[in-house]
């Protein structure tokens, strides 16, 4: 959880610096909707892999416990991150609807960067889960 808070703060600082540097980045609603949709798809794929992760072949109780704890942490992190992203996305849509903005902070850039970060985060984690599954299967097959 603390890593996500730190990542969000870093993304907020980058967004503020981009706004202060007068870097012209235009993020329209189509870009936001596309990023949110892709993030949602990556979330669904990742959560599906986490929930359906098969531990039936793991016989060592120490490994089994550690893997279960880590899988639960990843699942909780996926859910928490998607909830936060959804909240940010809704807030930005409301701010845009009422033409509200901040002096030195482009909130659309912040949400776009957060969505990009989440996409990378989901992909990295579900590739890691697939690698863990492959490693377990390789270990099982080599011991037979």
Buried (B, 14 or more C-beta within 10 A) or exposed (E): EEEBEEBBEEBBEEBBEBBEEEEEEEBEEEEBEEBBEBBBEBBEEBBEBBEEBEEEEBEEEEEEEEBEEEBEEBBEBBEEBBEBBBEBBEEBBEBBEEEEEEEEBBBBBBBBBBBBBBBEBBEEBBEBBEEBBEEBEEEEEEEE
